[in-house]
Amino acid sequence: MMWALTRPRLRADYILLDEAQDTNPVLEEIFLAQDARRVCVGNPSQQIYEWRQAKDIRSGFPGMQMELTQSFRFGPAIAEVANHWLRAATSAMQLTGHAAEPSTLAEVDIPDAVLCRGNADAVAEVLHFLDQGVPVALVGGGKPLLNIAKAAIDLQAGRRTSHHDLRSSPPGAKCRSTPNRTPPPGRLSRRRVQRVSCFQRLWSARACSTVMRSEE
């Protein structure tokens, strides 16, 4: 922030801004003020930081707009499925796959890996596979999940917690479904109810030992 107040000028012929769909106002001002050739790349479908005032600056970017529709990460089979969902989202973009290795789509009983968007989803997957007797580990370790699990237990037991995800809830907070509106003080939304429930289950000897092993 202090550096931005100096109105910096970057000594470069070209300046590339990646993840432009999540550009904060400070970076936007610096980027647009440069005299160099500017290129910004982003995908509005991957925007996740709008809640902290970040925005997609491509929409108002003063330059030619181009779409990258060819991918070398997957083949035609995956591109066909992706295009189905793009059409469902009323997008005019259509992808083509050009991977060197063939791509296939199939259902598997026990996958080699599961990608999760958030902690609650990761916890749910861990518990699901443990219930099936399938060995599981978390990439990157599980200490953050164990910390929030302990925080959930503290809340339910009437104790306060300093965990940033749950500290706004008072001790002994009752759970109640409040869709499409902000829950009143002392209540938890349905999503947070599900998270607390998952994290409570995680705080068991079996799940704890599994998560801790994933640190190794």
N, C-alpha and C positions, 0 to 999 in steps of 0.2 A: 504494500500500500504506500509506504513512504517513498519507495523507488518510483512509483507511478506519478507522484506529485512533482517529480523533477522533469516531467514531460520528456521521457527518453526518446532518442532517435536511434534506431537499430541500423548499424552499418552493414547492410546486406542488399543484394540485388533482388532476392526473392524472399518472402516471408510466408511460411506455411502455418496455418492454424488448424490443428486437428481437433476432433470432437467439438466442432463449432456449434452443435446443437445445444451445448451446455456452457456457453460463454458468459462469464460474469461481467457486470458493467465496467469494472476497472480494466480488465483485459480487452474488452471491446473497444474502449476509448484509446488504449495504447495501439492496438492493431490498426484501427481505422486511421490513426494520425500519421502512420508511416508513409514515406515517399516511395518505398520500394514496391515492386510488383507483389501483390498480395493474393494468396490462394487460401481458401478455407474449405475444409472437408468435414462433412458430418451427415448424420442420419437422424431426422426428427423422430423416428420410431424408437430411438435409443435415448431419448431425452429423459434424464432422471433427476436433474437438480433444479427444476423450475421452482421448487419450494423455497430455494434460497436465492431467488431473483436471477438465476441464470436464464438465458434465453437463446433461441436459435437465430443467430445473426445472419444466416444465409438468406433468410426471407427478404431482408432489406439490403443485402450486399450489392454494391454498385458494380456489377460485373456480369460476365457470361455465366449462365448456370448450365451445368452438364450432369447427367446421371450415369453412374457406373453400374451397368447392368450385367456385365460378364464376370463370372466368378471362376477362379481356378481352385477353389477349396472343395467344391462338390461337383457332381455330375448331373446329367439331365433329370434323373429320377427325383433327386431332392429339389431341383429347380422347379419341377412340375408341382410339387406339394407347396413350395413357397409361393408360387404364382397363384395357387388356389386361394391362399389366405390373403395375398395382396389384393386380389379381386374382391374378396369378402370385405376388405377394409376400404373398398372403393378407390384403390390406388391404380393409376394408369401404368405404373411401372411393371415390367415383366422381365424376369431374370433368365439367363442362360448359364448352364453349368459346363465347365470345360476342364474338370479335374483329370489328371493323368491316370489315376486309378478309378475303376468303376465304383459308382455309388449305389447302394441298395437300401431299401426300407423294409424292415420286418419287425415283428414283435418278438421280444425275448423274455424268458421267465426271470432270469437273473442277469441284469446288465453288468458290464464291467465298470461303468461309471455313471453317475447321475449328476446332472448339472442343476443347481438350485439358485434361485434368485435372491433368497433371503435366509436369515438364520432359522426362522420358524419352519420354512420348507425343508431345510437341511436336517433339523431335529426330527421332523415327521418321517423323513426317509430313513434316518438312522434307526428310529424305533420300529419302523415297518420291517426292515431287514433283520433286526434283532429278534423280533417276534417270529420270523420265519427260520431262525437259526442260521442266518447267513452272516459270516464275518464281515465287518464293515469298519471303515476308518474315514476320518475327515481330512482332506488335504488342507494343509496349513495349520492343523491342530485344532483343539476344541476348547481351549481355555475361555475365550469370550462366551461360548455357549454355556459353559458350566457357571460362569459368573452370573449370567442372566437367569439361569435355572435357580441358583441360590437366592437371587433377588426375588423371584416369584414365590419361592417358599417363604421367605421372610414376610412378604406382603400378606400372604394367606394366614400366616401365624400371628398377624397383628403387629409386626415389627416394621419400622421404616427401612427404606433402602436408598442408597445413594446412586444406584445404577441409572444411567442416563435414559434408558428406555422406559423405566418403570417408576422413576422417582416422583413423577407428578401424581401418582396414585397414592391415596392415604392408606395407612396400615389397615388391613382387614377389609379392603375395598370389595364391595359386592359386584358380581358380574351380571351384566344385563345387556341384552341385544338392543342396540339403538341405531338401526340402519339409516343412512342418508342424513344424519345430523350429528352434531357434536354431543358426546355423552355428558350428562350433568356431573357435577363434582361428586366424587365418591363412587362413580360407576365406571365400568370398563366396556369398551365397544366389543362387538362380537369377534372381530379379528383379534383383539388383545386377549379376549377370553380364550380363544383357541391357542394363542401363543403361550399364555400362562399355563394352560392345561398341558401342552406339549413339553414345556420346560420343567413342569413338575414331574412328569414321567421320566424325563431325562435324568433328573436328580435321583437316580437309583444306583445301587452298587454296580449292577451289570453295565448300565449305560455309561456311568462315570469311568469305569475301568476301560471301556472301549474307546471313549473319547480321548482319554489320557494316553492310551497306547498310540493313537494316531499322531501324537506329538513326536514320536520317536522316528 
